[in-house]
Structure formats: C-alpha cells, structure tokens
Amino acid sequence: MCGIAGIYGIGDKASFHEACSALSGMVDRIAHRGPDASGVWMEEDEVIFGHRRLSIIDTRDAANQPFVDSSTGDVLIFNGEVYNYRELKEQLSGSYVFKTDSDTEVVLAALQQWGRSALQEFNGMFAFAYWNHANREVLIARDRIGIKPVYYTHARGAVLFSSEIRSLLASGWVKRNMSPEALADYLRYQTVHAPLTMVQDVFLLEPGHWLRLHGEETEKGCWWDVASLSVDEIGSNISRAEHLKMIREKLERSVDLRLRSDVPLGAFLSGGIDSSAIVGLMSAATEQRISTFSVTFNEGDYDESPYSRLIAQKFDTDHHEIRLTPEAFLKEIPSALDALDHPSGDGPNTYVVSQATKNAGITVALSGLGGDELFAGYPVFKRTSELWERRWLGSWPRGMRKLIGSLYTLRNQDANARKKAEILAGNYFDLQHTYPLSRQVFLEGDIRKLSPNSSSYPNAVFQWLNATLDQNSPGSKLPRLSKVSLAEMWTYMGHTLLRDTDQMSMAHALEVRVPFLDHNVVLAAMRVSDEEKWPHTPKQLLTEALPDLLPDEVIHRPKMGFTLPWEMWMRNELKALCESGLGHLKGSSLMESDEIDRIWNAFLARDRRWSYSRIWPLVVLGYWMERNGIH
C-alpha cells in the first residue's frame, strides 16, 4: 500500500523545473501513506512520477518505486496489491526476467506483455500509472470495485494525478474552488460520487476504469462492469448446495490470497457475522496464529466484546481489545478530521481501530467490509422488497397518499418519517426511485433552503441507478436483492466506507484488505436468486455456506443499538468545533448563513427533525474547507 503522484504533458524545458517543484510538494503531502521509501523518476519535458512506499511484499530496496525497466524505459508507480502475482509471475517467466519478488514488477511485466488486457488478469486492489516509453503514453487504472483511489485534474496544459486530493492541491497548480454540483451531491449523501469531487475540476477515476494520456489526448474507458458480468449464469440450474459450495470456495480462495504478506498481518474482529467469517477462514488457511483487534466500550447492554472473545477463543487468535471510554474516543475526533482527504460524514471509528492496530505492530489487516452489501445484511434490502410488494399503493389517489404521509410526519416528526411520506407521495415504488431517497441525509426541501442553487442539480444516485437499471441495460436483469447490492456498492460502500477506510487506515500507514470484495466473490453473490440468497433470514446464504465457522451465538446475536454520544458531545465538548466548522461553511457564497443558524439552533433545542447525523456532515464539510483552503 502506497501513494502515487505524477504530472504528464509538461510541454517544455521552461516548465520542467516548476513541474519538479510541484511534484515534490505532491509527494511530500502523501508521505503518511508510505513511510518506508520515496522516489521520483522523470522523462524531461514530458512526464514525472513520484512514489511513497509502504513495504508489504518484497521489502527490499530493489522493489522500491518508481519501478523502472532499464531495457525498455517503461516505468510503473503502483498503489495497492495484486494478490495473484505469484501465479501471474509463473505465466510471464518465459518472456520476462524478474529481478524482485514484488507484485509491482509482475504488474509491469503483465502490462508489457498483454497491454490493457492485463487488467483482467489482476486480482487485487490497486491504482497505478504506467509509462509506456515506446508509445510515449501513460496508462492510469483503478481496480474493479474502487478500493484504492486515484484523482486527476488538468492544469497548466498538463495532467496531474495522485492518490489524494490534498496532494494535487499541494502542487500549487490547482485552484481551491468548491464544485457546486459536488456540493449538491454531498448535501444529499454526505459524500460525492465519482467522477466528481468536492474540488472544482478535480476528478476521481471511476471503479473499473482506465485513463490513457497520449500527447494532448485524454481517453477514458471502462474495463470491468459488475452489472454486465453478473447477469451471466443467472437462472442456470444450480442447486442450493452447489451455491453454498461455490460461495465458500470463492471466499476461501479470496482469504488465502490476501494472506500473502512479508510483514505482520492481522484482522479486525467485531464479533459480527462478517468479521467472524473472515477470521474463521484465515484460521483455516494458515497455521500461524492470527492477531485480531476489537474496539469495545464499557456500556454493558451494547458491548460486543463477548462475541469477539467467543470467536477469538474458537480460533485461538492473539486477541487485542481496544477498550475505549467515550471520552477517550472524543479526544481522537480532531485527529480523525485532520486525516480526511475528502469530506465524509463517517470515519472516526476506522481511524481509532487503525491506529490501535498499527501501534500493536501490525501493517496489514483484513476486514469484513462488503459482507452486508453482498449478502443482504442491511435493512434497506428488506425495505426495498416490502415497497415493491406494496406497489399497489400507487393505485390510490396521490392526494390521499400525500395526506396519509403528512399525518404520519406530524405524528413522528423525524427524518425517516419524512422519507416515508415522500415515497408514499411519489408515483413510483421501484428501486430507482425509492433507493436514492432512503440514503439521503438532506431532503430536497431542506436543500432548497440550505443551498438554493444546489437543488437545481440532478440527483447523482438516481441518475446512475436509472441508467444502470434501465430496461435495456444488463442491470435490469439482475435479481432484486442483487440490484440493491449494486446500489449499495456504488453509493454508500464505494464512496463512503471504502473512501473512509483508505483515508483513515493510510493516516497510520496501515493496509486494509477486504476479502468479500474479491471480484470472484462479488460475481458469485450477485448471480444468486433472491430466493436462494434470503430464503428466511438476512445473510442466510453466507451463514449456511460457513456453518462450521460461525457459532449460533454469532449468527443469532441480538442487534447492537449502541452509538457514541454524539448528540451530547456536539452540544457540549464538541460545540466549539461544530460552531467553527459551521461558521466557515456560512462564509461560502453557496450556502445560506441564516438557514445554517436555524438548523444549528434547532439541534441545540433538541428538535427531533435535526439529529446529529444530519448536522455532523455540515460540520465536517466546513472543517475540511477551512483546513484545505477551499472556498
């Protein structure tokens, strides 16, 4: 796991020294991502590559980057891991003489041998830039699911790219203007969906996409599309037993590949189904004792430690409990905010557990992220199915439905009630129309008051879903639960959970691997019918695939309702931080100062319509803008 940065299309010698200075700032800004080594390579007047290395596989200096093939002049900078590098190395050994045991050199050799087709051979998480000396072009690519990010922008006639937005800003070439369209997306979803970012004219390369830079040309293409590939084999005559066997085999292979490391490795363990499954599979795949890490709290009714201990004892792990008081957690919040490369309404939990894991001497940790999205673990899966079954409500007069919704909101007076009322008053009960609303933080009426210009921009999630699930697209043929998985992977998981995991773990130079998001596991889960995936209870396909690894106490454990006391903190210990963030936000010409004051005062007065989860994203946005000079 590392950080990459580069500038392509410098143009002339007069600009070269400026470009070198810009790249130096970019590389320095991502030093936290790779504390083990740094390097810069340049092709004068044309391209400069920079790299910060976190050594994971082949930790010798010979594997440092930028990685240069002296015989061809080709160069690679690479962030991430290609787990099947040993198998690919064997395939390529007849045409390439390897000098290291690194996956980086295997990626370079594969690109030289197979061109862009090599992307289909890689199993891993990655973002890289490849300089093809003979063709005088740069290929930038991102992994299938979007686990590792790469951002890019055009400035001074060149293309700048990096693992972080802050790195691009550190070049001194990028204007620090907020994107109005991205602001609209953030207000709706507490994140921004690719290709947009919060910074005007800075873009995030979409998952499963490549970018080719050649001369003055910039070409972008999609090399992997989960919706198109998932429809293959749907409806094939496979028994449930065969489905369960297939899921288990794919997961076993995924975990086995992700145990490849030349540095200490562990796992996050909450005691839930997903993390317990990963730890169980790790235990079966290696004879080495596994280190596991759990963040626990003292609140007895909500303490998860009995479940994480149960799994730790079952698989004899070297278990570490990070027992925090809310007060101790509170002290880490400013540091977690400082670690944000892009604003997000989530993330401090990952920051704290990553910090403790790294402090224990672990450099690589496996996570259960992705299990809920693939195996229908979230309530949104059930809600979506129930709404579809009740689509007959659409035959009622709209006026009647609006009236019922209004009465419901008067009785409940919270954001969820307002969402249900809007769904009831709508004309459609399909996923394209109900899902975007279910994930919204601020509803359209709120946005019109808070940022009037933002309300004019279309809903990015609705647009993407409408195109992806259009009746003429492959996505329309997916089972209903798989459509929800698709939505979850592209929205909340892809642009909040994965982004937060990358930001918060790399703040501590910790690599986090996510076995559930192996593309073979993803496709296997997406191709299963609704009846097979969820015959009776959520995640039943997963729990029945791993019956020997998951105790009944974990499978049937009660829902844990504990949340940190954000409401209290924001009205007391974090009040000054909140008002500082909101104050900076009020200085933006894109926001209505009076409306921000009204919302904040309503929150302080304990108005149920304004919970902490709706206010906190605004605080984070203002804090991030101030820290990064965005206006």
Protein Blocks (a to p, Z undefined) as FASTA:
>chain_A
ZZddddehklpamlmmmmmmmmmmmmmmmmmmmmmbccddddehkaccddddddfbhpbf
klpccdddfknopacddedddfklmmmmmmmmmmoccfbfcfklmmmmmmmmnmmmlmmm
pgcddddddddfklopacddddfkomagcddddeehiacddfbfklmmmnopaccbdcfk
lmmmmmmnopacdfbdfbehiacddehiacddehjbccdddfbdfklmmmgophiacdfk
lmmmmmmmmmmmmmmmmmgccbdcddddehpaklmmmmmmmmmmpcbdcdddddddfblk
lmcklmmmmmmmmnopacddddddfklmmmmmmmmmmmpmbdcfbhjlmmmmmmmmmmno
pabdcdfehjlmmnopafklmmmmmmmmmmmmmmpcfklmmmmmmmmmmmnopaklmmmm
mmmmmmbfcfklmmmmmmpmbdfklmmmmmmmlmmpccfklmmmmmmmgckbmklmpcfk
lmmmmmmmmmmmmmmmmmmmmmmmmmnopacddfklpmklmmmmmmpcfklmmmmbghkl
mmmmmmmlmcfklmmpccdfbdcfkklmmmmmmmmmmmmmmmmmmmpmkbcfklmmmmmm
mmmnopaklcfklmmmmmmmmmmmmmnopZZ
